[in-house]
Amino acid sequence: MRLTLFRRMSFVDLASLRIKYKSEKEIFLESSIERKEPISLFRKWLQDACETPEIIEPNAMCLATATKDAVPSARFVLLKDVTADGFTFFTNYESRKADELAENPCVALAFYWLPLRRSVRIEGRAERISREASETYFHQRPRASQIGALASPQSKPIPSREFLDQKEKAIKAELGPDGVVPLPNWGGYLVRPQTVEFWQGQTNRLHDRIRFRKELGANEAVDGTLLHQGEEGWVYERLAP
């Protein structure tokens, strides 16, 4: 019976799924980049995403890490700061991602803003920020979020949902309504970028890709044709889609 029902079910034809992207009049050109470095451009694109009502969490990003043996994992986290130094997110320092970052600080970030037909990819190295900076941000969070971070042994197996609820209840009882929530083993990471790629989709699939990077290969040189000199120590190039 179950097999018969399974055969009768209709599934989406994934191969035929397509949406329209930008038109030929909306191409992403190097000449549109006011400052030839990625941080300013990222801030502009992020601001555009923040002003787009259809994008509910413009600061959501996929964070990819890997073990020392190069076994990858990925999850979504929230960007909480962007400066000339890089991109900051926060997490539990006893989580899987933190364990992997301790072994291998190389990470990748990816933003995808579908209504804008834009994506940004970042590769770099992550390092912990200071405890003082982490504590300042921690106590700016809603109190319920602070208590939740204290209650949750992130990434560790737990016996039930009730286990978390009871821990939360116990913490609230211990602290009372006004007690300061102590900082758990939790804090921020700064991702210092080495490459930042900006992608904008085109309906004809000739997508625009412009990549900024810090390091040159042994036999590479800025030639003004394929590789261009940017600002703040960056070079940039256009990639085929």
N, C-alpha and C positions, 0 to 999 in steps of 0.2 A: 504493500500500500504506500509506504513512504517513498519507495523507489519510483512508483508511478507518478506520485505528486511531484517529485523532483524533476522528472523528465518533462512534465507539462509546464513547469515554471519557465517564464521568459526572462532572459538576462539582457542587460544592456550590451549593445555592440560597442565595446570599448574602442575598437579600431576606427569607428566612424565618429567618435566624439571630437568635435572641434569647435572653437569659438573664434570670433573675429578679434584681431588685435588692432594695432594702429594702422592708419592709412599711409599711403606713400607721401602724403603731405605732412606727416607727423614724424618724420625720421629724427633720430637722435644723433646729432652731429657734434664733432669736437668743438666747432666754433660756438656752440651754445653753452659751453662750459666756461663760466666767467673766470674762475681760478683753477688752474690746471693742477689740482690736488684733490684727493678723494673725500676728505673730511667735510669740506664746504659743500661739495656736491651731494654727499650723503645727507647732510642736514637739510638741504633744499628738498631732496626727494622725500625725506621723512616728514617735513612740514607739509608737503603736498598730500602725503598719505594721511596725516593728522586732520587735514581739512576736507577729506573725502568721507562723507557720512557712511558710505557702504563699508568702509574699513573699520571694524569695531576695535581691533587691537593693533594699531599700526606699529607698535614696538615689539610685537611677537616675532621671535626669530627661532629658527632651528639651529641648535647647537650640536655639532658633531665632535666627539672625542674618540680616542682610541687607547687601548692598553699599550704597554711596552712591546707587546708582540704584534701590534698593528691590528687588533680585533676592534672593529669600530662599533659605536653606538650613537644614537641620535635621539634628541627630545626637544620639545619647545620650551623656551624660557622667555623672559621679558627683558629687553634692553632698558636699563635704568639711567644711563648717562653716556654721552658721547663727547669727547674732548679731542684736542690735537694729539693726545697720547693714545687714544683708542676707545674701546667700547666696553662698558661695564655691565655685568649682571651679578645677581646674588643667588646663593644656594646654601644648602646644608653641607658643611665640610666633611660630613661622614657619608655622603651620598655616593652612588656609583660614579657619577661624573667627577666628583672631587677625588675619588680614589684613582680614576684614570688620569686626571690632570696631574696628580702627584707623580705618576709613572711617566707620563708623556704630556708635556705642556702644549703640544701642537694641536690647534683646534681649527674648525671651520664654522662660520656662521652663514645663515641664508635667510633673507627676507623675501617675501613674495606678496606684492600688493596687486591682486588680480584686477580690481576695477581700473587701476592705472596702467595695467599691462607692463608692470615693471618688477624687476627683481634685483637684489644686490647680494653678491657673494663676497665673503671676507675670509681670508686665511691668515693665521698669525699664531702667536704664542700667548698663553694665558698665565697671569701671575696674580697672587693674592694682593688685595689692597690692604691698607693698614687696619688694624683692629679698631682704631678710633673712627675711621671713616665708615667702617661696617656698623659700628654701634650707633653712630649718628643716624645713618639711614634706617637701621632696624627700629629705632624708637620714633621715626617719622611714619612708620607703617600703622595702619589701623590696629588697635589693641587686639582684636580678634585674630588678625594675621600673626601678630607677635606670639600670642599664646599657641596658635596652631603650629608655628615653627618650633616652639619649645616642646610641644606634645608629640611631634612626629619624628620617629627614628627613620628618617627618609631612606628609602631603598631597602630597608631591612624587612624580613618576613614578620608579620604580626598575626595573632590568632583570629582576629575578627574586627569588624568595624566598631563594635562595642568597646574594644580595647582602646581605640583612639578617643572615643567619646568619654570614657571614664577618666583617661589621662587629662583631657581638657577640663573636665569637671573638677578634678582634684587640684589642678593648677589654679583655677578660678577661686576655689575655696581657700587655698593657701594664700593667695595674693590679696584677696578681697577686691573691692571695686576700684581701689586707687593705688595698689601696690605696683611698683616698677617691675616690668617683666624682664628678668635677667637674660642677657644675650647668650643663646645656646652656642654650640660649635657650628657657627653659621656666619657667612660673610660674603664679601664681594670678590670678583675676579675682574681684572682688567685684561682685555685682549688687545695686544699691541699688533696692529695689522702689518703684514708684509705684502699682501696683494688685496686689492679691492676691485671687483668687477661689477660694472653696471650693465644691466640687460633691459632692453625695451623690445617688446614683441611687435612684429609686423605681420599683417594678415597674409602676405605672400611668403611668409616663413623666412624671409631674408632679415632676420632679427638683427638689431643693433647691439653690439657688445664692445664696450670700451673698458680696458683693464689698466689699472694703475698698479705699479709695483715698485718696491724699494731696491731690490737686488738685480744686478746684471750678471749674465752668464760669463764664463771665461772668455768667450770669443764674441761677445756682444758689444755694440757701441751705438750710441744715439746717432741716427743718420738722417732724421727729419722726414723719412719716408715711411718706414715700418715702425720705428721706435722714436718717440718724441720726448724732449726734455720738458718736464713739468716743473712745479714749484715745490718748495719744502723738501727737496731731496727725492721727489717722485719722478718716475718716467711713466709714459703711457703709450698704449698701442690699441689698435682696432683688431678684433678677432673675428674670423669667419664664424657664422652661426652654425 
